[in-house]
Amino acid sequence: MEKVKVWYDPEGDYLEVMFEKKEGYFKETASDQIMEKVDMAGNVIGFSILKVSSLKDHPIEVALAGVK
């Protein structure tokens, strides 16, 4: 695995975490705030969180597909 890449946009209140730099696409999760990024084989290669500052007092947990 390459280094984990973390990017936060304070203006957009958006956090993105990437485990690998590969071609892929974002797909929905059980949470409206979280999207997972998967490669073309369906392996999770990252995730994003919208309105991340709203999680200060209420952390959320979402199982990402393909992550054990």
Biopython code that builds the backbone (N, CA, C, O; Angstrom):
import numpy as np
from Bio.PDB.StructureBuilder import StructureBuilder

atoms = [
    (1, "MET", "N", (0.843, -1.178, 0.000)),
    (1, "MET", "CA", (0.000, 0.000, 0.000)),
    (1, "MET", "C", (0.887, 1.239, 0.000)),
    (1, "MET", "O", (1.902, 1.293, 0.694)),
    (2, "GLU", "N", (0.489, 2.226, -0.783)),
    (2, "GLU", "CA", (1.170, 3.518, -0.793)),
    (2, "GLU", "C", (0.811, 4.270, 0.483)),
    (2, "GLU", "O", (0.059, 3.766, 1.317)),
    (3, "LYS", "N", (1.344, 5.459, 0.631)),
    (3, "LYS", "CA", (0.987, 6.300, 1.763)),
    (3, "LYS", "C", (-0.480, 6.688, 1.671)),
    (3, "LYS", "O", (-1.016, 6.867, 0.577)),
    (4, "VAL", "N", (-1.121, 6.816, 2.815)),
    (4, "VAL", "CA", (-2.498, 7.299, 2.869)),
    (4, "VAL", "C", (-2.469, 8.797, 2.614)),
    (4, "VAL", "O", (-1.659, 9.514, 3.203)),
    (5, "LYS", "N", (-3.338, 9.266, 1.751)),
    (5, "LYS", "CA", (-3.413, 10.688, 1.424)),
    (5, "LYS", "C", (-4.704, 11.251, 2.026)),
    (5, "LYS", "O", (-5.790, 10.712, 1.813)),
    (6, "VAL", "N", (-4.565, 12.342, 2.780)),
    (6, "VAL", "CA", (-5.703, 12.980, 3.439)),
    (6, "VAL", "C", (-5.784, 14.411, 2.949)),
    (6, "VAL", "O", (-4.786, 15.131, 2.940)),
    (7, "TRP", "N", (-6.981, 14.823, 2.538)),
    (7, "TRP", "CA", (-7.195, 16.190, 2.060)),
    (7, "TRP", "C", (-8.446, 16.733, 2.725)),
    (7, "TRP", "O", (-9.484, 16.072, 2.743)),
    (8, "TYR", "N", (-8.347, 17.941, 3.274)),
    (8, "TYR", "CA", (-9.494, 18.587, 3.908)),
    (8, "TYR", "C", (-9.693, 19.954, 3.288)),
    (8, "TYR", "O", (-8.749, 20.735, 3.166)),
    (9, "ASP", "N", (-10.924, 20.240, 2.897)),
    (9, "ASP", "CA", (-11.293, 21.538, 2.350)),
    (9, "ASP", "C", (-12.175, 22.228, 3.389)),
    (9, "ASP", "O", (-13.355, 21.895, 3.499)),
    (10, "PRO", "N", (-11.628, 23.191, 4.163)),
    (10, "PRO", "CA", (-12.423, 23.832, 5.208)),
    (10, "PRO", "C", (-13.602, 24.635, 4.663)),
    (10, "PRO", "O", (-14.650, 24.708, 5.305)),
    (11, "GLU", "N", (-13.441, 25.232, 3.495)),
    (11, "GLU", "CA", (-14.535, 26.018, 2.918)),
    (11, "GLU", "C", (-15.705, 25.122, 2.520)),
    (11, "GLU", "O", (-16.863, 25.475, 2.738)),
    (12, "GLY", "N", (-15.404, 23.976, 1.942)),
    (12, "GLY", "CA", (-16.453, 23.037, 1.542)),
    (12, "GLY", "C", (-16.828, 22.058, 2.639)),
    (12, "GLY", "O", (-17.773, 21.283, 2.489)),
    (13, "ASP", "N", (-16.078, 22.089, 3.764)),
    (13, "ASP", "CA", (-16.290, 21.176, 4.888)),
    (13, "ASP", "C", (-16.289, 19.729, 4.400)),
    (13, "ASP", "O", (-17.211, 18.959, 4.668)),
    (14, "TYR", "N", (-15.221, 19.385, 3.672)),
    (14, "TYR", "CA", (-15.113, 18.109, 2.963)),
    (14, "TYR", "C", (-13.782, 17.443, 3.293)),
    (14, "TYR", "O", (-12.729, 18.075, 3.202)),
    (15, "LEU", "N", (-13.828, 16.178, 3.672)),
    (15, "LEU", "CA", (-12.629, 15.399, 3.967)),
    (15, "LEU", "C", (-12.544, 14.242, 2.988)),
    (15, "LEU", "O", (-13.536, 13.558, 2.733)),
    (16, "GLU", "N", (-11.355, 14.027, 2.441)),
    (16, "GLU", "CA", (-11.152, 12.905, 1.527)),
    (16, "GLU", "C", (-9.908, 12.147, 1.970)),
    (16, "GLU", "O", (-8.869, 12.750, 2.239)),
    (17, "VAL", "N", (-10.017, 10.818, 2.047)),
    (17, "VAL", "CA", (-8.910, 9.944, 2.432)),
    (17, "VAL", "C", (-8.746, 8.909, 1.333)),
    (17, "VAL", "O", (-9.698, 8.213, 0.978)),
    (18, "MET", "N", (-7.532, 8.806, 0.792)),
    (18, "MET", "CA", (-7.253, 7.837, -0.273)),
    (18, "MET", "C", (-6.151, 6.890, 0.180)),
    (18, "MET", "O", (-5.094, 7.323, 0.639)),
    (19, "PHE", "N", (-6.410, 5.597, 0.047)),
    (19, "PHE", "CA", (-5.443, 4.566, 0.408)),
    (19, "PHE", "C", (-4.525, 4.237, -0.761)),
    (19, "PHE", "O", (-3.361, 3.890, -0.564)),
    (20, "GLU", "N", (-5.047, 4.346, -1.971)),
    (20, "GLU", "CA", (-4.280, 4.051, -3.180)),
    (20, "GLU", "C", (-4.671, 5.028, -4.273)),
    (20, "GLU", "O", (-5.810, 5.492, -4.323)),
    (21, "LYS", "N", (-3.723, 5.342, -5.151)),
    (21, "LYS", "CA", (-4.012, 6.200, -6.296)),
    (21, "LYS", "C", (-4.273, 5.291, -7.489)),
    (21, "LYS", "O", (-3.349, 4.800, -8.138)),
    (22, "LYS", "N", (-5.551, 5.081, -7.757)),
    (22, "LYS", "CA", (-5.994, 4.215, -8.850)),
    (22, "LYS", "C", (-7.225, 4.830, -9.493)),
    (22, "LYS", "O", (-7.897, 5.678, -8.908)),
    (23, "GLU", "N", (-7.501, 4.387, -10.699)),
    (23, "GLU", "CA", (-8.743, 4.783, -11.347)),
    (23, "GLU", "C", (-9.888, 4.128, -10.592)),
    (23, "GLU", "O", (-9.799, 2.961, -10.210)),
    (24, "GLY", "N", (-10.953, 4.870, -10.378)),
    (24, "GLY", "CA", (-12.101, 4.331, -9.661)),
    (24, "GLY", "C", (-13.257, 5.306, -9.691)),
    (24, "GLY", "O", (-13.276, 6.253, -10.477)),
    (25, "TYR", "N", (-14.215, 5.059, -8.827)),
    (25, "TYR", "CA", (-15.403, 5.909, -8.772)),
    (25, "TYR", "C", (-15.952, 5.902, -7.348)),
    (25, "TYR", "O", (-15.688, 4.987, -6.568)),
    (26, "PHE", "N", (-16.724, 6.949, -7.026)),
    (26, "PHE", "CA", (-17.349, 7.045, -5.713)),
    (26, "PHE", "C", (-18.718, 6.387, -5.755)),
    (26, "PHE", "O", (-19.438, 6.482, -6.748)),
    (27, "LYS", "N", (-19.069, 5.709, -4.649)),
    (27, "LYS", "CA", (-20.399, 5.117, -4.537)),
    (27, "LYS", "C", (-20.955, 5.396, -3.150)),
    (27, "LYS", "O", (-20.206, 5.646, -2.206)),
    (28, "GLU", "N", (-22.266, 5.350, -3.040)),
    (28, "GLU", "CA", (-22.950, 5.670, -1.791)),
    (28, "GLU", "C", (-22.710, 4.609, -0.729)),
    (28, "GLU", "O", (-22.402, 3.456, -1.032)),
    (29, "THR", "N", (-22.861, 5.032, 0.539)),
    (29, "THR", "CA", (-22.823, 4.119, 1.678)),
    (29, "THR", "C", (-24.144, 4.270, 2.429)),
    (29, "THR", "O", (-25.061, 4.936, 1.949)),
    (30, "ALA", "N", (-24.240, 3.659, 3.591)),
    (30, "ALA", "CA", (-25.451, 3.765, 4.406)),
    (30, "ALA", "C", (-25.640, 5.174, 4.963)),
    (30, "ALA", "O", (-26.742, 5.525, 5.385)),
    (31, "SER", "N", (-24.587, 5.982, 4.972)),
    (31, "SER", "CA", (-24.655, 7.352, 5.477)),
    (31, "SER", "C", (-24.736, 8.334, 4.318)),
    (31, "SER", "O", (-24.043, 8.181, 3.312)),
    (32, "ASP", "N", (-25.593, 9.346, 4.466)),
    (32, "ASP", "CA", (-25.697, 10.390, 3.440)),
    (32, "ASP", "C", (-24.420, 11.220, 3.346)),
    (32, "ASP", "O", (-24.163, 11.842, 2.316)),
    (33, "GLN", "N", (-23.620, 11.235, 4.408)),
    (33, "GLN", "CA", (-22.416, 12.062, 4.446)),
    (33, "GLN", "C", (-21.185, 11.366, 3.888)),
    (33, "GLN", "O", (-20.207, 12.036, 3.554)),
    (34, "ILE", "N", (-21.203, 10.049, 3.778)),
    (34, "ILE", "CA", (-19.996, 9.308, 3.424)),
    (34, "ILE", "C", (-20.146, 8.605, 2.082)),
    (34, "ILE", "O", (-21.150, 7.948, 1.808)),
    (35, "MET", "N", (-19.118, 8.765, 1.257)),
    (35, "MET", "CA", (-19.033, 8.045, -0.016)),
    (35, "MET", "C", (-17.754, 7.226, 0.025)),
    (35, "MET", "O", (-16.749, 7.672, 0.579)),
    (36, "GLU", "N", (-17.780, 6.034, -0.556)),
    (36, "GLU", "CA", (-16.552, 5.255, -0.642)),
    (36, "GLU", "C", (-16.055, 5.281, -2.075)),
    (36, "GLU", "O", (-16.849, 5.281, -3.016)),
    (37, "LYS", "N", (-14.745, 5.304, -2.237)),
    (37, "LYS", "CA", (-14.159, 5.246, -3.572)),
    (37, "LYS", "C", (-13.654, 3.831, -3.787)),
    (37, "LYS", "O", (-12.897, 3.301, -2.975)),
    (38, "VAL", "N", (-14.077, 3.227, -4.882)),
    (38, "VAL", "CA", (-13.685, 1.861, -5.204)),
    (38, "VAL", "C", (-12.986, 1.839, -6.552)),
    (38, "VAL", "O", (-13.245, 2.676, -7.416)),
    (39, "ASP", "N", (-12.087, 0.858, -6.720)),
    (39, "ASP", "CA", (-11.432, 0.701, -8.011)),
    (39, "ASP", "C", (-12.362, -0.085, -8.940)),
    (39, "ASP", "O", (-13.475, -0.438, -8.551)),
    (40, "MET", "N", (-11.919, -0.353, -10.133)),
    (40, "MET", "CA", (-12.776, -1.004, -11.127)),
    (40, "MET", "C", (-13.119, -2.451, -10.740)),
    (40, "MET", "O", (-14.060, -3.028, -11.285)),
    (41, "ALA", "N", (-12.358, -3.041, -9.801)),
    (41, "ALA", "CA", (-12.635, -4.401, -9.320)),
    (41, "ALA", "C", (-13.523, -4.389, -8.079)),
    (41, "ALA", "O", (-13.869, -5.447, -7.553)),
    (42, "GLY", "N", (-13.895, -3.187, -7.605)),
    (42, "GLY", "CA", (-14.767, -3.075, -6.440)),
    (42, "GLY", "C", (-14.056, -2.999, -5.104)),
    (42, "GLY", "O", (-14.707, -3.028, -4.060)),
    (43, "ASN", "N", (-12.729, -2.902, -5.111)),
    (43, "ASN", "CA", (-11.960, -2.780, -3.868)),
    (43, "ASN", "C", (-11.973, -1.338, -3.379)),
    (43, "ASN", "O", (-11.802, -0.414, -4.174)),
    (44, "VAL", "N", (-12.172, -1.140, -2.092)),
    (44, "VAL", "CA", (-12.190, 0.207, -1.528)),
    (44, "VAL", "C", (-10.783, 0.787, -1.558)),
    (44, "VAL", "O", (-9.833, 0.183, -1.061)),
    (45, "ILE", "N", (-10.671, 1.980, -2.155)),
    (45, "ILE", "CA", (-9.373, 2.657, -2.231)),
    (45, "ILE", "C", (-9.399, 4.014, -1.525)),
    (45, "ILE", "O", (-8.404, 4.739, -1.529)),
    (46, "GLY", "N", (-10.551, 4.355, -0.914)),
    (46, "GLY", "CA", (-10.654, 5.603, -0.177)),
    (46, "GLY", "C", (-12.086, 5.908, 0.202)),
    (46, "GLY", "O", (-13.002, 5.127, -0.056)),
    (47, "PHE", "N", (-12.257, 7.078, 0.828)),
    (47, "PHE", "CA", (-13.603, 7.518, 1.190)),
    (47, "PHE", "C", (-13.612, 9.031, 1.331)),
    (47, "PHE", "O", (-12.561, 9.661, 1.449)),
    (48, "SER", "N", (-14.809, 9.608, 1.318)),
    (48, "SER", "CA", (-14.963, 11.043, 1.525)),
    (48, "SER", "C", (-16.106, 11.277, 2.503)),
    (48, "SER", "O", (-17.035, 10.476, 2.602)),
    (49, "ILE", "N", (-16.015, 12.400, 3.227)),
    (49, "ILE", "CA", (-17.050, 12.764, 4.187)),
    (49, "ILE", "C", (-17.450, 14.207, 3.930)),
    (49, "ILE", "O", (-16.605, 15.102, 3.937)),
    (50, "LEU", "N", (-18.730, 14.433, 3.704)),
    (50, "LEU", "CA", (-19.289, 15.775, 3.547)),
    (50, "LEU", "C", (-19.712, 16.289, 4.915)),
    (50, "LEU", "O", (-20.085, 15.504, 5.787)),
    (51, "LYS", "N", (-19.655, 17.597, 5.108)),
    (51, "LYS", "CA", (-20.040, 18.224, 6.379)),
    (51, "LYS", "C", (-19.321, 17.554, 7.548)),
    (51, "LYS", "O", (-19.935, 17.228, 8.564)),
    (52, "VAL", "N", (-18.034, 17.357, 7.393)),
    (52, "VAL", "CA", (-17.251, 16.635, 8.402)),
    (52, "VAL", "C", (-17.254, 17.343, 9.753)),
    (52, "VAL", "O", (-17.153, 16.675, 10.782)),
    (53, "SER", "N", (-17.366, 18.657, 9.788)),
    (53, "SER", "CA", (-17.361, 19.377, 11.065)),
    (53, "SER", "C", (-18.596, 19.067, 11.901)),
    (53, "SER", "O", (-18.579, 19.276, 13.114)),
    (54, "SER", "N", (-19.656, 18.578, 11.290)),
    (54, "SER", "CA", (-20.869, 18.240, 12.044)),
    (54, "SER", "C", (-20.689, 16.969, 12.868)),
    (54, "SER", "O", (-21.571, 16.619, 13.652)),
    (55, "LEU", "N", (-19.571, 16.276, 12.707)),
    (55, "LEU", "CA", (-19.336, 15.023, 13.419)),
    (55, "LEU", "C", (-18.625, 15.226, 14.754)),
    (55, "LEU", "O", (-18.271, 14.245, 15.408)),
    (56, "LYS", "N", (-18.409, 16.452, 15.171)),
    (56, "LYS", "CA", (-17.670, 16.739, 16.403)),
    (56, "LYS", "C", (-18.223, 15.982, 17.605)),
    (56, "LYS", "O", (-17.467, 15.348, 18.340)),
    (57, "ASP", "N", (-19.508, 16.043, 17.806)),
    (57, "ASP", "CA", (-20.124, 15.424, 18.977)),
    (57, "ASP", "C", (-20.785, 14.093, 18.670)),
    (57, "ASP", "O", (-21.191, 13.379, 19.586)),
    (58, "HIS", "N", (-20.898, 13.751, 17.403)),
    (58, "HIS", "CA", (-21.633, 12.554, 17.017)),
    (58, "HIS", "C", (-20.864, 11.760, 15.969)),
    (58, "HIS", "O", (-21.194, 11.828, 14.785)),
    (59, "PRO", "N", (-19.844, 11.009, 16.380)),
    (59, "PRO", "CA", (-19.116, 10.214, 15.376)),
    (59, "PRO", "C", (-20.032, 9.174, 14.744)),
    (59, "PRO", "O", (-20.948, 8.664, 15.389)),
    (60, "ILE", "N", (-19.779, 8.872, 13.496)),
    (60, "ILE", "CA", (-20.572, 7.862, 12.804)),
    (60, "ILE", "C", (-19.659, 6.732, 12.357)),
    (60, "ILE", "O", (-18.462, 6.926, 12.145)),
    (61, "GLU", "N", (-20.238, 5.564, 12.219)),
    (61, "GLU", "CA", (-19.500, 4.404, 11.742)),
    (61, "GLU", "C", (-20.207, 3.854, 10.521)),
    (61, "GLU", "O", (-21.428, 3.699, 10.514)),
    (62, "VAL", "N", (-19.434, 3.560, 9.490)),
    (62, "VAL", "CA", (-19.973, 2.975, 8.268)),
    (62, "VAL", "C", (-19.023, 1.876, 7.829)),
    (62, "VAL", "O", (-17.817, 2.100, 7.726)),
    (63, "ALA", "N", (-19.553, 0.697, 7.571)),
    (63, "ALA", "CA", (-18.723, -0.393, 7.063)),
    (63, "ALA", "C", (-18.463, -0.141, 5.587)),
    (63, "ALA", "O", (-19.405, 0.042, 4.815)),
    (64, "LEU", "N", (-17.205, -0.129, 5.189)),
    (64, "LEU", "CA", (-16.845, 0.052, 3.792)),
    (64, "LEU", "C", (-16.749, -1.316, 3.141)),
    (64, "LEU", "O", (-16.167, -2.240, 3.710)),
    (65, "ALA", "N", (-17.310, -1.450, 1.964)),
    (65, "ALA", "CA", (-17.288, -2.725, 1.244)),
    (65, "ALA", "C", (-15.855, -3.147, 0.971)),
    (65, "ALA", "O", (-15.028, -2.326, 0.575)),
    (66, "GLY", "N", (-15.564, -4.398, 1.176)),
    (66, "GLY", "CA", (-14.240, -4.911, 0.858)),
    (66, "GLY", "C", (-13.168, -4.606, 1.882)),
    (66, "GLY", "O", (-12.005, -4.944, 1.664)),
    (67, "VAL", "N", (-13.522, -3.974, 3.000)),
    (67, "VAL", "CA", (-12.558, -3.678, 4.053)),
    (67, "VAL", "C", (-12.879, -4.559, 5.243)),
    (67, "VAL", "O", (-14.018, -4.587, 5.708)),
    (68, "LYS", "N", (-11.880, -5.280, 5.741)),
    (68, "LYS", "CA", (-12.106, -6.194, 6.872)),
    (68, "LYS", "C", (-11.681, -5.569, 8.168)),
    (68, "LYS", "O", (-11.798, -6.194, 9.223)),
]
sb = StructureBuilder()
sb.init_structure("model")
sb.init_model(0)
sb.init_chain("A")
sb.init_seg("    ")
for serial, (resi, resn, name, xyz) in enumerate(atoms, 1):
    if name == "N":
        sb.init_residue(resn, " ", resi, " ")
    sb.init_atom(name, np.array(xyz, "f"), 0.0, 1.0, " ", f" {name:<3s}", serial, name[0])
structure = sb.get_structure()
